[in-house]
Amino acid sequence: MFASISASALPRIQEFHPQNISNTAWSFATLSIENKPLLYSLAAAALKLLSVFDVQGLTNTAWAFATQSCVHCPLMTSIAAPARSRIHDFVRAQSLANIAWSFAEIAVLHTQLMDSISASAIPTISQFQQQELTNIAWAFATLGLIDAPLFASIASSSLAQMEQFCTQGLAITSWSFSVLVFLDEPLLSAISSSSRPTLCEFSPQGLSNTAWAYASLGCVDVPLCDSISAEARNRISEFHSQCLSNTAWAYAKSELHDTPLFEAIAEAALPRLSDFSLQDIANTAWSFASLAMRFDESPLLDAIAASAMPRMS
């Protein structure tokens, strides 16, 4: 059906009104139907009409292109101008969070727009739900935008509704604060308390990112680390190379000599070293060396050397 819709729409795309454009893009993205020719045609039509798009249309169009991983810089840059000029019309927290997420998802940095999003979000942060708080924190962290007032507001609002956070929200929030080196101890304590009973629901990346986040911020939360270690050991076969190296790095950085965890990491890493990036290899080697975790019975360090040397020449 959607192939027929696309075939019918393409020749008539210039006749589309703003709502037709945004709704079509949103529909294909929501159903994960990739159609780049249609998206580029919609972008060309949108560029001529963005000045008369409403706030929802701007948000939905940006979200659709980001969700489809369609990087169309002229469109996104052009969306930024009317979005910024009408930022006070973004009365829904979801719209602010979604447009911030959209620009970050496809790595389009528009500092003035993000500054406007921050200025609009701070006074209304109490209206943000868990998903919106998580998305806006992730967006600023992904774009490397340090905004202390915004993150202080996010921390305060998150604390007030921590019981509503899902496991992904907990992991992403701690990661976002750590990427920007924004230490909020009450928030980290609350995330730890909420995370420990639900770690079995975390993805392997969520487990490793949480460990990495606390270590990056210099926060050694032993109960949390013990719980992550136990869960990680049970599911170590599910960890991909970066998860393994990040977990090892986090425990080494925190100077936690967790021999059972490092043994499990060594066993899981050994047959998969060809999948490790050079950064993963370096982090893993450093982690084992810094804690003097040699494990004479394990050939891991010799294998790391053998894997790294041909790739460094």
C-alpha positions in Angstrom: 0.0 0.0 0.0 2.7 2.5 1.0 4.6 1.8 -2.3 1.4 2.8 -4.1 1.1 5.9 -1.9 4.6 6.9 -2.6 4.2 6.4 -6.4 1.1 8.5 -6.4 2.5 11.2 -4.2 5.9 11.8 -6.0 4.5 13.4 -9.2 2.2 15.7 -7.1 4.5 16.6 -4.3 4.7 20.2 -5.2 0.9 20.4 -4.7 1.2 19.4 -1.0 0.3 21.8 1.7 2.6 22.0 4.8 0.4 19.5 6.8 0.4 17.0 3.9 4.2 17.2 3.8 4.8 16.7 7.5 2.1 14.0 7.9 3.4 12.0 5.0 7.0 12.1 6.3 5.8 11.3 9.8 3.7 8.3 8.7 6.5 6.7 6.7 8.9 7.2 9.7 6.5 5.9 12.3 6.0 2.7 10.3 9.8 2.4 9.6 9.2 2.4 5.8 12.4 3.7 4.2 11.8 5.7 1.0 14.6 8.1 0.3 13.3 9.4 -3.0 10.1 10.3 -1.3 11.9 12.0 1.6 14.1 14.1 -0.6 11.0 15.2 -2.6 9.2 16.1 0.6 12.3 18.0 1.7 12.4 20.0 -1.5 8.7 20.8 -1.2 9.1 21.7 2.5 12.0 24.1 1.9 9.6 26.4 -0.1 6.9 26.4 2.6 8.7 26.2 6.0 7.7 29.8 6.9 4.1 28.7 7.0 4.6 25.4 8.9 3.0 25.3 12.3 5.0 24.1 15.3 3.7 20.6 15.1 4.6 20.4 11.4 8.2 21.6 12.0 8.6 19.1 14.9 7.1 16.1 13.0 9.2 16.8 9.9 12.4 17.1 11.8 11.5 13.9 13.8 10.7 12.0 10.6 14.0 12.7 8.9 15.9 11.9 12.1 14.1 8.7 12.7 14.8 7.6 9.1 18.5 8.6 9.5 18.1 10.9 6.5 20.6 13.7 7.0 19.3 16.6 4.9 21.3 19.5 6.3 19.6 22.3 4.2 16.2 21.1 5.5 17.3 20.9 9.1 19.0 24.2 9.0 16.0 25.8 7.5 13.7 24.2 10.1 15.9 25.7 12.8 15.1 29.3 11.9 11.3 29.2 12.1 11.5 26.9 15.1 13.7 29.3 17.0 11.6 32.3 16.1 8.5 30.5 17.4 10.1 28.7 20.3 7.5 30.1 22.7 4.8 28.4 20.6 6.2 25.1 21.6 3.8 24.8 24.5 4.2 21.0 24.7 7.3 19.6 26.4 7.2 16.7 24.0 7.7 19.1 21.0 10.7 20.8 22.6 12.3 17.4 23.5 11.5 15.9 20.1 13.1 18.7 18.1 16.2 18.7 20.2 16.4 14.9 19.9 15.9 15.1 16.1 18.9 17.5 15.5 21.1 15.4 17.8 20.1 12.0 16.3 21.5 13.0 12.9 24.3 15.2 14.4 23.1 18.5 13.1 24.4 21.2 15.5 22.5 24.4 15.5 23.7 26.2 18.6 21.2 29.1 18.5 18.3 26.7 18.2 19.5 24.6 21.1 20.1 27.7 23.2 16.5 28.7 22.5 15.3 25.2 23.4 17.1 25.4 26.7 15.8 28.9 27.5 12.3 27.7 26.9 12.6 24.4 28.7 14.1 25.6 32.0 11.0 27.5 33.2 8.7 24.7 32.2 10.8 21.7 33.2 8.3 20.6 35.8 6.0 19.8 32.9 8.5 17.4 31.3 7.8 13.7 31.8 10.5 11.0 32.1 10.9 10.4 28.3 11.1 14.1 27.6 13.7 14.7 30.3 15.8 11.8 29.0 15.5 12.9 25.4 16.6 16.5 26.0 19.5 15.5 28.2 20.6 13.0 25.6 20.4 15.5 22.8 22.5 18.1 24.6 25.1 15.5 25.6 25.2 13.9 22.2 25.9 17.4 20.6 28.5 18.2 23.3 26.6 21.2 24.5 27.4 22.1 28.1 24.4 23.9 29.7 24.7 23.9 33.5 21.3 25.7 34.2 19.4 23.3 31.9 21.1 20.2 33.5 20.5 21.5 37.0 16.8 21.8 36.1 16.7 18.3 34.5 18.3 16.9 37.6 15.8 18.6 39.9 12.8 17.5 37.8 14.2 13.9 37.4 14.6 13.5 41.2 10.9 14.5 41.7 9.7 11.7 39.4 12.5 9.1 39.6 10.0 6.3 40.3 8.6 6.8 36.8 11.9 6.3 35.0 12.2 3.1 32.9 15.5 1.3 32.8 16.6 2.9 29.5 15.8 6.3 31.0 18.0 5.6 34.0 20.9 4.5 31.9 20.6 7.3 29.4 20.3 10.0 32.1 23.4 8.9 33.9 25.3 8.6 30.6 24.2 12.1 29.5 25.4 13.7 32.7 28.7 11.9 32.6 29.4 12.9 29.0 29.2 16.5 29.9 30.9 15.9 33.2 28.0 17.3 35.2 28.1 15.8 38.7 24.9 15.8 40.6 25.3 13.5 43.5 21.7 13.4 44.7 20.6 12.5 41.2 23.3 9.7 40.9 22.3 8.4 44.3 18.6 8.2 43.2 19.5 6.6 39.9 21.5 4.0 41.7 18.7 3.2 44.1 16.2 2.9 41.3 18.5 0.9 39.0 19.7 -1.8 41.4 16.4 -3.7 41.7 15.8 -3.6 38.0 19.2 -4.3 36.5 17.9 -7.6 35.1 15.8 -5.4 32.7 18.8 -3.3 31.5 20.3 -4.1 28.1 24.0 -5.0 28.0 24.7 -1.5 26.7 22.6 0.0 29.5 24.7 -2.0 32.1 28.0 -1.0 30.6 27.0 2.6 30.0 25.8 3.0 33.6 29.1 1.6 35.0 31.0 3.9 32.6 29.0 6.9 33.6 29.6 6.6 37.3 33.3 5.9 36.8 33.7 8.9 34.4 32.2 11.1 37.1 34.5 9.7 39.7 31.5 8.3 41.7 32.3 4.9 43.2 29.0 3.5 44.1 30.0 0.1 45.5 26.4 -1.4 45.9 25.6 -0.4 42.3 28.9 -1.7 40.9 28.4 -5.0 42.8 25.0 -5.4 41.4 26.1 -4.5 37.8 28.9 -7.0 38.1 26.6 -9.8 39.2 24.2 -9.1 36.3 27.0 -8.6 33.8 28.6 -11.9 34.6 25.3 -13.7 34.1 24.9 -12.2 30.7 28.4 -11.6 29.5 27.9 -13.6 26.3 25.4 -10.8 25.2 28.0 -8.1 25.6 29.5 -6.7 22.3 33.1 -5.5 22.1 32.5 -1.9 23.3 30.3 -3.1 26.2 33.1 -5.4 27.3 35.8 -2.8 27.1 33.7 0.0 28.7 32.8 -2.3 31.6 36.4 -3.2 32.1 37.5 0.4 31.9 34.8 1.5 34.4 35.9 -0.9 37.1 39.5 -0.2 36.5 39.0 3.5 36.6 37.1 3.1 39.9 39.9 0.8 41.2 37.5 -2.0 41.9 39.4 -5.3 41.8 36.5 -7.5 40.8 38.3 -10.7 39.8 35.2 -12.7 38.8 34.0 -9.9 36.5 37.4 -9.5 34.9 37.7 -13.3 34.4 34.3 -13.3 32.7 35.3 -10.3 30.5 38.5 -12.1 29.5 36.7 -15.3 28.6 34.1 -13.4 26.5 36.6 -11.1 24.8 39.2 -13.6 23.7 37.2 -15.2 20.8 35.9 -11.8 19.7 39.0 -9.6 19.6 38.7 -9.3 15.8 35.5 -7.3 16.5 37.2 -4.9 18.8 38.2 -1.4 17.6 41.6 -0.2 18.4 40.1 2.0 21.1 38.3 -1.1 22.6 41.6 -3.0 22.5 43.5 -0.1 24.2 40.9 0.3 26.9 40.7 -3.4 27.7 44.5 -3.7 27.9 44.8 -0.6 30.1 42.0 -1.9 32.4 43.6 -5.3 33.0 47.1 -3.8 33.4 46.0 -1.0 35.8 44.5 -3.5 38.2 47.3 -6.1 37.6 44.7 -8.5 36.4 47.0 -10.8 34.5 45.3 -14.2 34.8 48.3 -16.3 33.9 45.9 -19.1 32.7 44.3 -16.7 30.2 46.0 -15.8 26.9 44.0 -12.5 26.6 46.8 -10.0 26.8 48.9 -12.0 24.4 45.9 -12.2 22.0 45.4 -8.4 22.4 49.0 -7.8 21.3 48.6 -10.1 18.4 45.4 -8.5 17.3 46.6 -4.9 17.7 50.1 -5.0 16.1 49.0 -5.6 12.5 46.4 -2.9 12.7 48.8 -0.3 14.1 51.3 -0.6 11.2 
